[in-house]
Amino acid sequence: MLKIGVVGCGLQAATIAGYLDLFGDKYEVAAVMDINESGARARLLEKKVNVSDNCCFFADIDSFISAGLPLDGIIIGTYCTSHTEIACKLEQLHIPLYLEKPVAVSLEQIQALDSCFRNSPTPVQVSLPMRLAPLAVRAKQIIDSGKLGRIFQVTGFEDTDGNIYFTTWFRDAEKTGGMFMQKAVHDIDYLLYLSGIEPESVCAMRAKVWHTGDKDYDLSCDVCPDKHTCIHGPEFYFDRKGLFNSFAEAEKFHSGIYAPDGTFLRKRFCAISREIAIEDIGECIIKGKNGAHLVHTQNFIASRAASRRGGRLVGEFGSLEMDFNHGKLTFYSSINTEVENYTVDPGKLSHYGGDRALVKNFLHTMKTGERSSTDLITGQGILSTLVCLCARESADRETFMKISL
Ligand SMILES: NC(=O)c1ccc[n+]([C@@H]2O[C@H](COP(=O)([O-])OP(=O)(O)OC[C@H]3O[C@@H](n4cnc5c(N)ncnc54)[C@H](O)[C@@H]3O)[C@@H](O)[C@H]2O)c1
């Protein structure tokens, strides 16, 4: 029986904990530390997590550590701001950690994290599912077969609905570090991994151009006078986007988050309030040590049919296009007119099937002590956070940034 600890037991950590029996293993959550105990209990229930009858709940990390409970692994799913501090405190336990991304939200934090774990015996698996998703695994096989030759240019993109980010805690830039850290970190990770580019410098831009307005930060749609006219509001989502069965259903969704059994969990807030400091468009260009370029663009404007996530890797013998949302890979030869299409089944789990591999790897680490392929240090799990931090700094300082710790 694997004994699991959870620090920051929200949606993501409870989801991962609930997956721990997917491969037939027995586990129980034996310790939880969360600043909101009732919220943590509700999430554990919602995600049908196996919780020990004697599970201990702690209100602070020092009591969690000093309790000295015999745990096989600890999942860290706090707000992003606390990832580094919590991980560094838990390092002394030498228990395998599962750390949510981004692993840090400032250059000071990432330096602290690196110096804490660089020579530590504690394995830290970073939650980076994209490079483990079946589509990326197939792309890696194609690249490793030599079909593309050397890769000189990579373009990646994510165009997706911003509603979740602009209406929940993700809108708080202090808690997330902004959208390079929150979203691009995944794509930069798999694009660097597949292309083999070692990042040297980056330039970037970011701006909030569409989620603009003058509403109060804690306004919610149910009490907003513009709920019938606002393009971020419930009527637009019901009447124009066709996403709900009625205005009332759309209004309920836009004003709160509910568990599947209908229990109210927390409020959703106005997507266009003036104080929101995260961006809805962002781009970066990374220069590799080998001279190759990697460009990534993201926006939280395009939705429905306009959503897309993927990229194109251009090599000397051919180009490989990746489309995560449709599970498609296309190879275009630069030698002849050959085009090869691959359809890749992601399977059933979240993050295009990548969470299945993440869970399998963490189970393996807990049972053997061997580090996983997305380990913070040996698996370069730290790298995409570093690149995204430098991209954010570049955008805010309007200057190129060297990528180094
Ligand atoms: N890997 C992925 O693809 C992926 C997907 C979604 C979210 N995430 C990451 O997971 C993390 C959590 O996101 P979520 O959607 O589960 O949010 P959430 O709000 O559902 O959960 C966060 C939990 O952490 C608790 N918490 C916050 N600060 C804490 C602290 N200092 N100590 C203890 N508990 C604390 C909160 O009370 C809450 O229960 C974020 O860092 C996010 O970036 C990763």
The ligand as a Gaussian input file, in Angstrom:
#p B3LYP/6-31G(d) Opt

LIG

0 1
 N        0.268000      20.017000     -15.023000
 C       -0.819000      20.567000     -15.520000
 O       -1.129000      20.373000     -16.666000
 C       -1.665000      21.438000     -14.651000
 C       -3.032000      21.630000     -14.912000
 C       -3.759000      22.450000     -14.047000
 C       -3.133000      23.055000     -12.959000
 N       -1.810000      22.847000     -12.765000
 C       -1.104000      23.478000     -11.646000
 O       -1.590000      22.908000     -10.448000
 C       -1.536000      23.868000      -9.410000
 C       -2.896000      23.913000      -8.714000
 O       -3.902000      24.224000      -9.652000
 P       -5.424000      23.800000      -9.384000
 O       -6.160000      24.032000     -10.633000
 O       -5.471000      22.474000      -8.742000
 O       -5.852000      24.919000      -8.313000
 P       -6.813000      24.756000      -7.075000
 O       -7.191000      26.117000      -6.643000
 O       -7.912000      23.803000      -7.386000
 O       -5.885000      24.089000      -5.953000
 C       -4.889000      24.750000      -5.239000
 C       -4.928000      24.244000      -3.819000
 O       -3.757000      24.649000      -3.143000
 C       -4.126000      25.165000      -1.860000
 N       -3.045000      26.053000      -1.480000
 C       -2.689000      27.221000      -2.040000
 N       -1.572000      27.721000      -1.459000
 C       -1.210000      26.819000      -0.520000
 C       -0.126000      26.740000       0.396000
 N        0.799000      27.688000       0.471000
 N       -0.048000      25.663000       1.191000
 C       -0.992000      24.683000       1.124000
 N       -2.041000      24.713000       0.300000
 C       -2.147000      25.763000      -0.532000
 C       -5.476000      25.809000      -2.072000
 O       -6.198000      25.969000      -0.889000
 C       -6.119000      24.790000      -3.029000
 O       -6.745000      23.744000      -2.323000
 C       -1.140000      25.186000     -10.060000
 O        0.203000      25.429000      -9.800000
 C       -1.341000      24.959000     -11.539000
 O       -0.399000      25.666000     -12.322000
 C       -1.086000      22.050000     -13.569000

